[in-house]
Amino acid sequence: MNALNTYYKITKLLILATALIFNIDIPSAQNIVPPGVFEIPHIRVISTRNVAALFQQTITATQTQSINFGTYCVNGNTGGTITIGWDGSRTSTGNIVLLNIAPMAQPAIFELRVPAGRTVSFTYPPTGTLTGNGGGLLVFDIGPTEHGINGSTFTVNSDPNFLIPFKVGGTLHIPAYAIQGIYSGNFDISFNAE
């Protein structure tokens, strides 16, 4: 009799598990349970059609730091470039002298919240522009990032409640006779989780 009761409970559990796999509603004569929820004493199982609502399905991105090429001066008449790496490194070419005074150089940083196991792709325009407060226009190349160049992908293996930093560098092109001033601008970056 005891073995028969155990067999009956296992069979009942297997039927219930099969109903979950095939997403079949099992009405209960004793009490009506909301669709997608099956109750066994001391066990609560949620059917697969409602599981998606329990997990984050979207990606969120928040900018926490803007890219800044730092303070510099042009020494001569040929201009040059300043490159900020995604890791915060800074180098220059041509007649650009890097100064270690505020504002300091830094990469752009975004915080991403992505469902675990998703592959994230990102895209951005190849260049952006900066406008000076005294006139003038400078062009900068966007990227690379810590996850590669424009159009790259990476897989998220972490908990979706964990914020993932996404760092972006760039290269500023400074002509020989750039107008002195403070330059500012924006660039767009798009993230897609699959």
N, C-alpha and C positions, 0 to 999 in steps of 0.2 A: 504494500500500500504506500509506504514511504517513497519507494522508488518510482511508483506510478505518479505520485504528486510532484516529485522532482521532474519527471519526464513531462508532465502536463505544464509545469511552470516554464521549462526550457522551450517547449513547443510554442507556448503562448508568447514568450519573448522573441522567438525566431519569427513568428508571424508578425509581430509588432515591428521587428527590425526590417522585415521584408516590406512592410507597409511604408516604412521610412525611405527605403531605397527607391521604391517606385512611386513615392509621394501619393499614397492612397489615403483618403480620409477614412477613419474607422469611428463611426458614431458609437457613443456609449449610451446604453439604456439607463444607467445609474445616474450619470451626470454629464451634461453637455460641456465639452472642453472647447476653447476657441480653436478655429482651424489652424492646423500646423503644430499644435501642442498635444502631445500624448502623455498621459500620466500613468505611472505604475507606482504603487506605494513606495515611498522613499527614493524614487528615481524620477527625474523629469527629463524628457528627451524632446528636442525641438526638431521638427521636420526640416528637410533641406530647403524647402521653398522659402522659409523665413530666416534661414541662416545668414543670407546676404545682408539683411537689415542689421545684423549684429556687428558687422565689420565695416570699417571705413572703406568706402569705394572711391573716394576722390583724393586728389593730391592738392595740398595747399603749400604755397610758397610765400614767405615773408622776407622782405629785404631787411637785414639787420645792420648792414654797413655798406656805404657807397664806395665805389672805386675812387681813389685819390692818387694823382701822380706826384704829389708832394711839391715842395718848393725847389725852384731851379732858376738858373739864369743862362742866357745865351752869350757865349764868349767868342765873338768873331762874327763872320758874315756868311756862314754856311748852314746854320740850323742843325737839326738832328732829330733824334727820337729818345723817348723815355719808355722803357718797358717795365711794367709791374707784373710779376709772376703771380699765379694763383696762390703761391706759398708766401707772398709778401716781399719777395726779392725785388730789387730795383737796379736797373742798369741803364746806361745811356750810350748814344752814339753821336758822332759829329762833334760840334762845339757846344754841347750841353753840359753844364756843370751842375751836379746834383748838390743841393744844400740840405744840411741836416737841421733845419729849423721848421717850426710848425707852419702850415699843416704838414704832417708826415704822410708818407706814401702808404697806401694800403689797398688790398684787393677788395672787390665787391663780395659781400657774403649774403647768401640767402639761406633761410632755414626751411627745409622741406619736411613735410609730414606725408609719408607715402605708405600705403598698405604693404605689409611684408610679402615678399615673393614676387613683387611687380617689377617689370622692366620699365625704366624711365628713359625717355628720349627727350632731348632738349635742342632747341634751335634759337638762333638769334641772328640779327643782321650782321654782315661782316664789318660794318663801320658805323660810327656815330659821330656827332658833331658837338663841339663845345663852343659856347658863345661867351666872349669876354665882357666884363662890366664896362670897359672903356672902348668897346668895339672890337672887332677882330673875330676870327673864326678858326678853330683848330679841329682837325680830324683825328679820330683815334680808331684803331683796329680793336675789335672786341675779341676776347679770348686769348689763349685757351683757358679751359677750366681744369679743376682737379680731376674731372671725369672725362677729359679729352677735348677734342675740337668740336666745332659746331656740327650738330647732327649725330653725335655719338649717343650711345646708350649705356646704362649700367643697371644692375639688378640690386634691389633692396632686400636684404635678408634679415633686417632688424625688426623689432617690435614696432607696430605702427604708432605707438605713443612716444617713440623716440624721435627727436628732431635731428635731421641729417644736415650738416652744413654743406653748402654748395658754393665754392669759391671761384671767382672769375677774375682773370687778369686782363691786361690790354696793353697796347702800344700807342703812345701819343706822338703824332708827327708835328714838329715845330719848325716852321719856316724861318729863314735867316732873320727876317725883319718882323717877327711876330709882335703885335701890340702888347705892351705890358699890362697886366691886370689879373683879375680872378676870373677863371673860366668855369662854366658849369653847363650841364646838359643831362640828357637821359638816354637810356637805351632799353629796348624791350628784350625779354627772354621768355620763351614759352617752354613749359614742361608738360609732358604727356605720359601718363602711367598706363601700361597695358598689362 
